[in-house]
Every structure is written in C-alpha cells, then in structure tokens.
Amino acid sequence: MGIRDKELIESRFGPLWSGKNEILRAGRSRNLFEVKQSFDLSGGDVVAIDLHELPGGKFAFRFYDGDDRRIVVFVFDREGEILEEHRAHIAEWLGDLYHETGGLAFDPEAMVHILRKRLSEGTP
C-alpha cells in the first residue's frame, strides 16, 4: 500500500487525466458516464477520471472513490468483467495538503478539484 500503489497506477496508466473520455468497446463508443454506470457506480461519491484502451482487448477505468478517498483503477475486458483493481489513497498525490483540507476531504468533487489544480501546477 501507499506510495507504491500511486507509482503503479501512474507507471501503468499514466498521469491522472491523461487518458480518454471515451473508448470503443463491443463495437460501440462508451463515454466516462456510461462506463461508470456499467459498474453500477451511480453515487455522487464516485468521480470519473479517465479511460484507457489496453493491449489484448482490455480497458481501464480510473475514478476517485470519495467513500474511502482513493483513486481506483478497474481493468476490465470487452464484456465488462473486472480483471484487476488497483487503489491508492488520494493523500499519496496531495501529501500534507490532504490533511489540511479538513471537512473538504469528505466532498468528492472538492477533492478532485484540489487534485486537478495541484497536478496542473506541477506540484508532486
């Protein structure tokens, strides 16, 4: 767990938001919202990040799970079966800033906004 998980996610799938907003799966284009729905992740505590097409007919869906405050990656096949799941706590990206957010830590949209801002500024 910890920094190794963040490094695994970034080395395998690139920086957050470096993927696509849609993929071609089972002969049909599917966007972030549709993929999120296909995994029954309809709650407001789940914020979609990006999608990736992987070798061998696999795909990856990255999202923020506000319930446990982790960046999550589902690697899945053409049928939508989850083959792998990776998780890393958002504090691995935000460092001390995470602990300074106070009550915002429980607001998924706010945390994703803070994370995007921090990454766009080039802050590790």
N, CA, C and O atoms as a GROMACS GRO file, in nm:
protein
  496
    1MET      N    1   0.084  -0.118   0.000
    1MET     CA    2   0.000   0.000   0.000
    1MET      C    3   0.089   0.125   0.000
    1MET      O    4   0.211   0.116   0.016
    2GLY      N    5   0.027   0.239  -0.018
    2GLY     CA    6   0.100   0.364  -0.009
    2GLY      C    7   0.156   0.410  -0.141
    2GLY      O    8   0.096   0.393  -0.246
    3ILE      N    9   0.274   0.469  -0.132
    3ILE     CA   10   0.335   0.532  -0.249
    3ILE      C   11   0.356   0.432  -0.362
    3ILE      O   12   0.350   0.470  -0.479
    4ARG      N   13   0.382   0.306  -0.330
    4ARG     CA   14   0.397   0.206  -0.435
    4ARG      C   15   0.271   0.194  -0.519
    4ARG      O   16   0.278   0.174  -0.641
    5ASP      N   17   0.155   0.205  -0.454
    5ASP     CA   18   0.028   0.195  -0.528
    5ASP      C   19   0.014   0.312  -0.624
    5ASP      O   20  -0.028   0.293  -0.738
    6LYS      N   21   0.046   0.432  -0.579
    6LYS     CA   22   0.040   0.551  -0.666
    6LYS      C   23   0.136   0.533  -0.783
    6LYS      O   24   0.099   0.560  -0.898
    7GLU      N   25   0.257   0.489  -0.755
    7GLU     CA   26   0.355   0.470  -0.862
    7GLU      C   27   0.310   0.364  -0.962
    7GLU      O   28   0.330   0.380  -1.083
    8LEU      N   29   0.250   0.258  -0.913
    8LEU     CA   30   0.198   0.153  -1.003
    8LEU      C   31   0.091   0.211  -1.094
    8LEU      O   32   0.093   0.188  -1.215
    9ILE      N   33  -0.002   0.284  -1.036
    9ILE     CA   34  -0.111   0.343  -1.115
    9ILE      C   35  -0.056   0.439  -1.220
    9ILE      O   36  -0.098   0.435  -1.335
   10GLU      N   37   0.036   0.524  -1.182
   10GLU     CA   38   0.089   0.621  -1.277
   10GLU      C   39   0.180   0.558  -1.381
   10GLU      O   40   0.177   0.597  -1.498
   11SER      N   41   0.260   0.460  -1.341
   11SER     CA   42   0.351   0.399  -1.439
   11SER      C   43   0.273   0.315  -1.540
   11SER      O   44   0.311   0.308  -1.657
   12ARG      N   45   0.167   0.254  -1.497
   12ARG     CA   46   0.091   0.167  -1.586
   12ARG      C   47  -0.012   0.242  -1.670
   12ARG      O   48  -0.038   0.205  -1.785
   13PHE      N   49  -0.072   0.347  -1.613
   13PHE     CA   50  -0.182   0.415  -1.681
   13PHE      C   51  -0.154   0.563  -1.709
   13PHE      O   52  -0.240   0.634  -1.761
   14GLY      N   53  -0.036   0.610  -1.675
   14GLY     CA   54  -0.001   0.750  -1.700
   14GLY      C   55  -0.053   0.841  -1.591
   14GLY      O   56  -0.121   0.798  -1.498
   15PRO      N   57  -0.019   0.970  -1.602
   15PRO     CA   58  -0.068   1.067  -1.504
   15PRO      C   59  -0.220   1.071  -1.505
   15PRO      O   60  -0.284   1.040  -1.606
   16LEU      N   61  -0.278   1.108  -1.394
   16LEU     CA   62  -0.424   1.122  -1.387
   16LEU      C   63  -0.472   1.219  -1.493
   16LEU      O   64  -0.407   1.321  -1.519
   17TRP      N   65  -0.583   1.189  -1.555
   17TRP     CA   66  -0.646   1.266  -1.662
   17TRP      C   67  -0.568   1.261  -1.793
   17TRP      O   68  -0.592   1.344  -1.881
   18SER      N   69  -0.477   1.167  -1.808
   18SER     CA   70  -0.402   1.155  -1.934
   18SER      C   71  -0.471   1.061  -2.032
   18SER      O   72  -0.429   1.049  -2.148
   19GLY      N   73  -0.576   0.995  -1.987
   19GLY     CA   74  -0.648   0.901  -2.072
   19GLY      C   75  -0.754   0.968  -2.157
   19GLY      O   76  -0.750   1.088  -2.183
   20LYS      N   77  -0.848   0.888  -2.199
   20LYS     CA   78  -0.955   0.933  -2.290
   20LYS      C   79  -1.086   0.955  -2.214
   20LYS      O   80  -1.101   0.914  -2.099
   21ASN      N   81  -1.178   1.021  -2.282
   21ASN     CA   82  -1.313   1.039  -2.229
   21ASN      C   83  -1.410   0.935  -2.282
   21ASN      O   84  -1.522   0.922  -2.233
   22GLU      N   85  -1.365   0.859  -2.384
   22GLU     CA   86  -1.448   0.751  -2.437
   22GLU      C   87  -1.360   0.644  -2.498
   22GLU      O   88  -1.245   0.668  -2.538
   23ILE      N   89  -1.417   0.525  -2.504
   23ILE     CA   90  -1.348   0.409  -2.563
   23ILE      C   91  -1.444   0.339  -2.657
   23ILE      O   92  -1.565   0.360  -2.651
   24LEU      N   93  -1.389   0.254  -2.744
   24LEU     CA   94  -1.470   0.171  -2.831
   24LEU      C   95  -1.467   0.030  -2.772
   24LEU      O   96  -1.364  -0.036  -2.774
   25ARG      N   97  -1.582  -0.014  -2.720
   25ARG     CA   98  -1.591  -0.146  -2.657
   25ARG      C   99  -1.713  -0.218  -2.711
   25ARG      O  100  -1.823  -0.163  -2.715
   26ALA      N  101  -1.692  -0.340  -2.752
   26ALA     CA  102  -1.800  -0.424  -2.807
   26ALA      C  103  -1.867  -0.354  -2.924
   26ALA      O  104  -1.990  -0.357  -2.938
   27GLY      N  105  -1.786  -0.290  -3.009
   27GLY     CA  106  -1.837  -0.226  -3.130
   27GLY      C  107  -1.914  -0.097  -3.107
   27GLY      O  108  -1.979  -0.047  -3.199
   28ARG      N  109  -1.906  -0.044  -2.988
   28ARG     CA  110  -1.981   0.076  -2.955
   28ARG      C  111  -1.896   0.173  -2.874
   28ARG      O  112  -1.820   0.130  -2.786
   29SER      N  113  -1.907   0.300  -2.902
   29SER     CA  114  -1.836   0.402  -2.827
   29SER      C  115  -1.902   0.418  -2.690
   29SER      O  116  -2.025   0.428  -2.680
   30ARG      N  117  -1.820   0.421  -2.586
   30ARG     CA  118  -1.872   0.437  -2.450
   30ARG      C  119  -1.794   0.548  -2.381
   30ARG      O  120  -1.671   0.548  -2.381
   31ASN      N  121  -1.867   0.641  -2.321
   31ASN     CA  122  -1.802   0.753  -2.254
   31ASN      C  123  -1.786   0.725  -2.104
   31ASN      O  124  -1.828   0.621  -2.054
   32LEU      N  125  -1.724   0.818  -2.036
   32LEU     CA  126  -1.698   0.801  -1.893
   32LEU      C  127  -1.826   0.771  -1.814
   32LEU      O  128  -1.829   0.682  -1.730
   33PHE      N  129  -1.930   0.846  -1.844
   33PHE     CA  130  -2.056   0.828  -1.772
   33PHE      C  131  -2.114   0.688  -1.794
   33PHE      O  132  -2.160   0.625  -1.700
   34GLU      N  133  -2.110   0.641  -1.918
   34GLU     CA  134  -2.163   0.509  -1.949
   34GLU      C  135  -2.082   0.398  -1.882
   34GLU      O  136  -2.139   0.300  -1.832
   35VAL      N  137  -1.951   0.413  -1.882
   35VAL     CA  138  -1.867   0.312  -1.816
   35VAL      C  139  -1.892   0.314  -1.666
   35VAL      O  140  -1.900   0.208  -1.603
   36LYS      N  141  -1.902   0.432  -1.609
   36LYS     CA  142  -1.932   0.445  -1.466
   36LYS      C  143  -2.064   0.374  -1.433
   36LYS      O  144  -2.072   0.300  -1.335
   37GLN      N  145  -2.165   0.396  -1.514
   37GLN     CA  146  -2.295   0.332  -1.494
   37GLN      C  147  -2.286   0.181  -1.509
   37GLN      O  148  -2.352   0.107  -1.436
   38SER      N  149  -2.205   0.134  -1.604
   38SER     CA  150  -2.195  -0.010  -1.628
   38SER      C  151  -2.140  -0.084  -1.507
   38SER      O  152  -2.165  -0.204  -1.490
   39PHE      N  153  -2.065  -0.014  -1.422
   39PHE     CA  154  -2.013  -0.074  -1.299
   39PHE      C  155  -2.102  -0.042  -1.179
   39PHE      O  156  -2.065  -0.067  -1.065
   40ASP      N  157  -2.220   0.014  -1.207
   40ASP     CA  158  -2.317   0.048  -1.103
   40ASP      C  159  -2.257   0.145  -1.000
   40ASP      O  160  -2.278   0.131  -0.879
   41LEU      N  161  -2.182   0.241  -1.049
   41LEU     CA  162  -2.120   0.342  -0.965
   41LEU      C  163  -2.197   0.473  -0.982
   41LEU      O  164  -2.143   0.572  -1.030
   42SER      N  165  -2.321   0.472  -0.942
   42SER     CA  166  -2.408   0.586  -0.968
   42SER      C  167  -2.404   0.691  -0.858
   42SER      O  168  -2.458   0.801  -0.877
   43GLY      N  169  -2.342   0.662  -0.746
   43GLY     CA  170  -2.340   0.756  -0.636
   43GLY      C  171  -2.256   0.879  -0.664
   43GLY      O  172  -2.163   0.876  -0.745
   44GLY      N  173  -2.290   0.986  -0.596
   44GLY     CA  174  -2.217   1.112  -0.612
   44GLY      C  175  -2.077   1.108  -0.553
   44GLY      O  176  -1.999   1.202  -0.573
   45ASP      N  177  -2.044   1.003  -0.480
   45ASP     CA  178  -1.911   0.993  -0.422
   45ASP      C  179  -1.809   0.935  -0.519
   45ASP      O  180  -1.692   0.919  -0.484
   46VAL      N  181  -1.852   0.901  -0.641
   46VAL     CA  182  -1.762   0.847  -0.743
   46VAL      C  183  -1.748   0.951  -0.854
   46VAL      O  184  -1.846   0.990  -0.917
   47VAL      N  185  -1.623   0.994  -0.877
   47VAL     CA  186  -1.595   1.093  -0.980
   47VAL      C  187  -1.504   1.029  -1.085
   47VAL      O  188  -1.391   0.990  -1.055
   48ALA      N  189  -1.554   1.019  -1.208
   48ALA     CA  190  -1.478   0.957  -1.317
   48ALA      C  191  -1.357   1.043  -1.352
   48ALA      O  192  -1.365   1.166  -1.352
   49ILE      N  193  -1.244   0.978  -1.381
   49ILE     CA  194  -1.121   1.048  -1.419
   49ILE      C  195  -1.091   1.026  -1.566
   49ILE      O  196  -1.090   1.122  -1.643
   50ASP      N  197  -1.067   0.901  -1.607
   50ASP     CA  198  -1.036   0.875  -1.748
   50ASP      C  199  -1.049   0.728  -1.783
   50ASP      O  200  -1.070   0.642  -1.696
   51LEU      N  201  -1.036   0.701  -1.912
   51LEU     CA  202  -1.044   0.566  -1.967
   51LEU      C  203  -0.918   0.538  -2.048
   51LEU      O  204  -0.857   0.629  -2.105
   52HIS      N  205  -0.880   0.411  -2.054
   52HIS     CA  206  -0.763   0.370  -2.133
   52HIS      C  207  -0.796   0.242  -2.210
   52HIS      O  208  -0.861   0.152  -2.158
   53GLU      N  209  -0.749   0.237  -2.334
   53GLU     CA  210  -0.755   0.113  -2.411
   53GLU      C  211  -0.620   0.045  -2.391
   53GLU      O  212  -0.516   0.105  -2.415
   54LEU      N  213  -0.623  -0.080  -2.349
   54LEU     CA  214  -0.503  -0.156  -2.319
   54LEU      C  215  -0.487  -0.269  -2.420
   54LEU      O  216  -0.583  -0.305  -2.488
   55PRO      N  217  -0.367  -0.324  -2.432
   55PRO     CA  218  -0.346  -0.438  -2.522
   55PRO      C  219  -0.432  -0.558  -2.482
   55PRO      O  220  -0.473  -0.572  -2.366
   56GLY      N  221  -0.458  -0.642  -2.580
   56GLY     CA  222  -0.530  -0.767  -2.552
   56GLY      C  223  -0.679  -0.749  -2.529
   56GLY      O  224  -0.742  -0.832  -2.463
   57GLY      N  225  -0.737  -0.642  -2.581
   57GLY     CA  226  -0.881  -0.622  -2.566
   57GLY      C  227  -0.923  -0.585  -2.426
   57GLY      O  228  -1.037  -0.610  -2.386
   58LYS      N  229  -0.832  -0.524  -2.350
   58LYS     CA  230  -0.863  -0.481  -2.213
   58LYS      C  231  -0.876  -0.329  -2.210
   58LYS      O  232  -0.831  -0.257  -2.299
   59PHE      N  233  -0.939  -0.283  -2.104
   59PHE     CA  234  -0.960  -0.141  -2.084
   59PHE      C  235  -0.935  -0.108  -1.937
   59PHE      O  236  -0.934  -0.196  -1.852
   60ALA      N  237  -0.916   0.021  -1.910
   60ALA     CA  238  -0.902   0.066  -1.772
   60ALA      C  239  -0.991   0.187  -1.750
   60ALA      O  240  -0.999   0.276  -1.835
   61PHE      N  241  -1.057   0.188  -1.637
   61PHE     CA  242  -1.141   0.299  -1.594
   61PHE      C  243  -1.086   0.349  -1.463
   61PHE      O  244  -1.079   0.276  -1.364
   62ARG      N  245  -1.045   0.477  -1.463
   62ARG     CA  246  -0.991   0.538  -1.342
   62ARG      C  247  -1.093   0.635  -1.284
   62ARG      O  248  -1.155   0.713  -1.357
   63PHE      N  249  -1.109   0.628  -1.154
   63PHE     CA  250  -1.204   0.717  -1.087
   63PHE      C  251  -1.161   0.744  -0.943
   63PHE      O  252  -1.075   0.675  -0.888
   64TYR      N  253  -1.222   0.846  -0.886
   64TYR     CA  254  -1.200   0.878  -0.746
   64TYR      C  255  -1.318   0.824  -0.667
   64TYR      O  256  -1.433   0.856  -0.696
   65ASP      N  257  -1.290   0.743  -0.566
   65ASP     CA  258  -1.391   0.688  -0.477
   65ASP      C  259  -1.390   0.771  -0.350
   65ASP      O  260  -1.306   0.752  -0.262
   66GLY      N  261  -1.485   0.863  -0.341
   66GLY     CA  262  -1.491   0.953  -0.226
   66GLY      C  263  -1.527   0.884  -0.097
   66GLY      O  264  -1.499   0.937   0.011
   67ASP      N  265  -1.589   0.767  -0.105
   67ASP     CA  266  -1.626   0.694   0.016
   67ASP      C  267  -1.503   0.653   0.096
   67ASP      O  268  -1.502   0.664   0.218
   68ASP      N  269  -1.400   0.607   0.028
   68ASP     CA  270  -1.277   0.571   0.100
   68ASP      C  271  -1.159   0.658   0.058
   68ASP      O  272  -1.044   0.630   0.094
   69ARG      N  273  -1.187   0.765  -0.018
   69ARG     CA  274  -1.088   0.867  -0.057
   69ARG      C  275  -0.966   0.807  -0.128
   69ARG      O  276  -0.852   0.834  -0.093
   70ARG      N  277  -0.996   0.726  -0.228
   70ARG     CA  278  -0.890   0.661  -0.305
   70ARG      C  279  -0.912   0.678  -0.455
   70ARG      O  280  -1.025   0.684  -0.503
   71ILE      N  281  -0.801   0.685  -0.527
   71ILE     CA  282  -0.803   0.675  -0.672
   71ILE      C  283  -0.810   0.526  -0.701
   71ILE      O  284  -0.733   0.447  -0.646
   72VAL      N  285  -0.903   0.487  -0.788
   72VAL     CA  286  -0.927   0.345  -0.818
   72VAL      C  287  -0.912   0.323  -0.967
   72VAL      O  288  -0.951   0.408  -1.048
   73VAL      N  289  -0.856   0.208  -1.003
   73VAL     CA  290  -0.850   0.168  -1.143
   73VAL      C  291  -0.911   0.029  -1.154
   73VAL      O  292  -0.869  -0.065  -1.086
   74PHE      N  293  -1.011   0.017  -1.241
   74PHE     CA  294  -1.065  -0.114  -1.279
   74PHE      C  295  -1.006  -0.146  -1.416
   74PHE      O  296  -1.021  -0.067  -1.510
   75VAL      N  297  -0.941  -0.260  -1.428
   75VAL     CA  298  -0.901  -0.313  -1.557
   75VAL      C  299  -1.007  -0.417  -1.592
   75VAL      O  300  -1.033  -0.508  -1.513
   76PHE      N  301  -1.068  -0.403  -1.710
   76PHE     CA  302  -1.178  -0.490  -1.746
   76PHE      C  303  -1.168  -0.534  -1.892
   76PHE      O  304  -1.095  -0.475  -1.972
   77ASP      N  305  -1.242  -0.639  -1.924
   77ASP     CA  306  -1.239  -0.694  -2.060
   77ASP      C  307  -1.356  -0.640  -2.143
   77ASP      O  308  -1.432  -0.555  -2.097
   78ARG      N  309  -1.368  -0.690  -2.265
   78ARG     CA  310  -1.474  -0.644  -2.357
   78ARG      C  311  -1.614  -0.666  -2.303
   78ARG      O  312  -1.706  -0.592  -2.336
   79GLU      N  313  -1.629  -0.769  -2.221
   79GLU     CA  314  -1.760  -0.800  -2.164
   79GLU      C  315  -1.789  -0.718  -2.039
   79GLU      O  316  -1.899  -0.725  -1.984
   80GLY      N  317  -1.692  -0.641  -1.993
   80GLY     CA  318  -1.710  -0.559  -1.874
   80GLY      C  319  -1.676  -0.629  -1.744
   80GLY      O  320  -1.707  -0.578  -1.636
   81GLU      N  321  -1.612  -0.744  -1.754
   81GLU     CA  322  -1.570  -0.817  -1.633
   81GLU      C  323  -1.443  -0.754  -1.578
   81GLU      O  324  -1.346  -0.734  -1.651
   82ILE      N  325  -1.443  -0.724  -1.449
   82ILE     CA  326  -1.325  -0.665  -1.386
   82ILE      C  327  -1.220  -0.773  -1.368
   82ILE      O  328  -1.244  -0.876  -1.305
   83LEU      N  329  -1.101  -0.748  -1.424
   83LEU     CA  330  -0.990  -0.842  -1.416
   83LEU      C  331  -0.890  -0.804  -1.308
   83LEU      O  332  -0.826  -0.891  -1.249
   84GLU      N  333  -0.879  -0.674  -1.282
   84GLU     CA  334  -0.786  -0.622  -1.181
   84GLU      C  335  -0.848  -0.499  -1.117
   84GLU      O  336  -0.930  -0.430  -1.178
   85GLU      N  337  -0.807  -0.472  -0.994
   85GLU     CA  338  -0.846  -0.349  -0.926
   85GLU      C  339  -0.725  -0.296  -0.852
   85GLU      O  340  -0.658  -0.369  -0.779
   86HIS      N  341  -0.698  -0.168  -0.870
   86HIS     CA  342  -0.586  -0.102  -0.802
   86HIS      C  343  -0.641   0.019  -0.729
   86HIS      O  344  -0.728   0.089  -0.780
   87ARG      N  345  -0.589   0.045  -0.608
   87ARG     CA  346  -0.634   0.158  -0.528
   87ARG      C  347  -0.515   0.226  -0.462
   87ARG      O  348  -0.421   0.160  -0.417
   88ALA      N  349  -0.521   0.358  -0.456
   88ALA     CA  350  -0.419   0.435  -0.384
   88ALA      C  351  -0.488   0.556  -0.320
   88ALA      O  352  -0.570   0.622  -0.384
   89HIS      N  353  -0.455   0.583  -0.197
   89HIS     CA  354  -0.517   0.692  -0.123
   89HIS      C  355  -0.480   0.826  -0.187
   89HIS      O  356  -0.368   0.846  -0.232
   90ILE      N  357  -0.575   0.918  -0.190
   90ILE     CA  358  -0.554   1.049  -0.252
   90ILE      C  359  -0.442   1.126  -0.184
   90ILE      O  360  -0.380   1.213  -0.245
   91ALA      N  361  -0.416   1.096  -0.058
   91ALA     CA  362  -0.306   1.162   0.014
   91ALA      C  363  -0.171   1.135  -0.052
   91ALA      O  364  -0.077   1.212  -0.035
   92GLU      N  365  -0.162   1.025  -0.128
   92GLU     CA  366  -0.036   0.996  -0.197
   92GLU      C  367  -0.008   1.099  -0.306
   92GLU      O  368   0.107   1.121  -0.341
   93TRP      N  369  -0.111   1.162  -0.358
   93TRP     CA  370  -0.094   1.269  -0.457
   93TRP      C  371  -0.089   1.406  -0.389
   93TRP      O  372  -0.017   1.495  -0.434
   94LEU      N  373  -0.165   1.422  -0.282
   94LEU     CA  374  -0.176   1.554  -0.220
   94LEU      C  375  -0.080   1.578  -0.106
   94LEU      O  376  -0.057   1.693  -0.069
   95GLY      N  377  -0.024   1.474  -0.049
   95GLY     CA  378   0.070   1.490   0.062
   95GLY      C  379   0.004   1.560   0.180
   95GLY      O  380  -0.111   1.531   0.215
   96ASP      N  381   0.076   1.653   0.241
   96ASP     CA  382   0.026   1.725   0.359
   96ASP      C  383  -0.100   1.805   0.329
   96ASP      O  384  -0.183   1.828   0.418
   97LEU      N  385  -0.116   1.847   0.204
   97LEU     CA  386  -0.235   1.923   0.167
   97LEU      C  387  -0.362   1.844   0.198
   97LEU      O  388  -0.464   1.903   0.236
   98TYR      N  389  -0.357   1.714   0.182
   98TYR     CA  390  -0.474   1.632   0.213
   98TYR      C  391  -0.518   1.653   0.357
   98TYR      O  392  -0.637   1.668   0.384
   99HIS      N  393  -0.423   1.654   0.449
   99HIS     CA  394  -0.455   1.668   0.591
   99HIS      C  395  -0.500   1.810   0.626
   99HIS      O  396  -0.563   1.832   0.729
  100GLU      N  397  -0.466   1.904   0.540
  100GLU     CA  398  -0.505   2.043   0.562
  100GLU      C  399  -0.644   2.074   0.506
  100GLU      O  400  -0.698   2.182   0.532
  101THR      N  401  -0.703   1.981   0.431
  101THR     CA  402  -0.832   2.009   0.368
  101THR      C  403  -0.949   2.003   0.465
  101THR      O  404  -1.057   2.053   0.434
  102GLY      N  405  -0.929   1.945   0.581
  102GLY     CA  406  -1.036   1.938   0.681
  102GLY      C  407  -1.160   1.870   0.628
  102GLY      O  408  -1.152   1.759   0.574
  103GLY      N  409  -1.275   1.935   0.642
  103GLY     CA  410  -1.404   1.881   0.602
  103GLY      C  411  -1.415   1.858   0.453
  103GLY      O  412  -1.497   1.777   0.409
  104LEU      N  413  -1.334   1.927   0.373
  104LEU     CA  414  -1.338   1.906   0.228
  104LEU      C  415  -1.300   1.763   0.190
  104LEU      O  416  -1.337   1.716   0.082
  105ALA      N  417  -1.228   1.695   0.277
  105ALA     CA  418  -1.188   1.556   0.250
  105ALA      C  419  -1.310   1.467   0.228
  105ALA      O  420  -1.298   1.359   0.171
  106PHE      N  421  -1.426   1.512   0.275
  106PHE     CA  422  -1.548   1.432   0.261
  106PHE      C  423  -1.636   1.479   0.145
  106PHE      O  424  -1.749   1.434   0.131
  107ASP      N  425  -1.584   1.570   0.064
  107ASP     CA  426  -1.655   1.621  -0.054
  107ASP      C  427  -1.578   1.575  -0.178
  107ASP      O  428  -1.476   1.635  -0.212
  108PRO      N  429  -1.627   1.469  -0.245
  108PRO     CA  430  -1.552   1.412  -0.358
  108PRO      C  431  -1.521   1.514  -0.469
  108PRO      O  432  -1.409   1.516  -0.520
  109GLU      N  433  -1.618   1.596  -0.507
  109GLU     CA  434  -1.595   1.694  -0.613
  109GLU      C  435  -1.487   1.794  -0.571
  109GLU      O  436  -1.402   1.831  -0.652
  110ALA      N  437  -1.490   1.837  -0.446
  110ALA     CA  438  -1.389   1.931  -0.397
  110ALA      C  439  -1.250   1.868  -0.399
  110ALA      O  440  -1.152   1.933  -0.436
  111MET      N  441  -1.241   1.742  -0.358
  111MET     CA  442  -1.111   1.675  -0.355
  111MET      C  443  -1.055   1.657  -0.496
  111MET      O  444  -0.935   1.675  -0.517
  112VAL      N  445  -1.140   1.623  -0.590
  112VAL     CA  446  -1.094   1.607  -0.728
  112VAL      C  447  -1.051   1.743  -0.783
  112VAL      O  448  -0.952   1.752  -0.856
  113HIS      N  449  -1.124   1.847  -0.749
  113HIS     CA  450  -1.086   1.982  -0.793
  113HIS      C  451  -0.947   2.019  -0.737
  113HIS      O  452  -0.862   2.069  -0.810
  114ILE      N  453  -0.926   1.995  -0.609
  114ILE     CA  454  -0.796   2.025  -0.546
  114ILE      C  455  -0.686   1.943  -0.612
  114ILE      O  456  -0.579   1.995  -0.641
  115LEU      N  457  -0.713   1.816  -0.638
  115LEU     CA  458  -0.614   1.729  -0.701
  115LEU      C  459  -0.580   1.778  -0.842
  115LEU      O  460  -0.463   1.786  -0.878
  116ARG      N  461  -0.681   1.810  -0.921
  116ARG     CA  462  -0.657   1.860  -1.058
  116ARG      C  463  -0.574   1.988  -1.055
  116ARG      O  464  -0.480   2.004  -1.133
  117LYS      N  465  -0.609   2.078  -0.964
  117LYS     CA  466  -0.537   2.205  -0.952
  117LYS      C  467  -0.392   2.180  -0.915
  117LYS      O  468  -0.301   2.238  -0.974
  118ARG      N  469  -0.371   2.095  -0.818
  118ARG     CA  470  -0.233   2.064  -0.774
  118ARG      C  471  -0.152   2.003  -0.888
  118ARG      O  472  -0.037   2.040  -0.909
  119LEU      N  473  -0.211   1.908  -0.960
  119LEU     CA  474  -0.139   1.845  -1.071
  119LEU      C  475  -0.113   1.942  -1.186
  119LEU      O  476  -0.008   1.935  -1.250
  120SER      N  477  -0.208   2.031  -1.211
  120SER     CA  478  -0.188   2.129  -1.319
  120SER      C  479  -0.078   2.229  -1.286
  120SER      O  480  -0.015   2.286  -1.375
  121GLU      N  481  -0.055   2.250  -1.157
  121GLU     CA  482   0.053   2.339  -1.113
  121GLU      C  483   0.188   2.269  -1.114
  121GLU      O  484   0.292   2.331  -1.094
  122GLY      N  485   0.185   2.138  -1.139
  122GLY     CA  486   0.310   2.063  -1.144
  122GLY      C  487   0.365   2.029  -1.006
  122GLY      O  488   0.482   1.992  -0.993
  123THR      N  489   0.281   2.040  -0.904
  123THR     CA  490   0.324   2.007  -0.769
  123THR      C  491   0.315   1.857  -0.751
  123THR      O  492   0.210   1.798  -0.777
  124PRO      N  493   0.424   1.794  -0.706
  124PRO     CA  494   0.422   1.649  -0.689
  124PRO      C  495   0.325   1.604  -0.581
  124PRO      O  496   0.313   1.484  -0.556
   0.00000   0.00000   0.00000
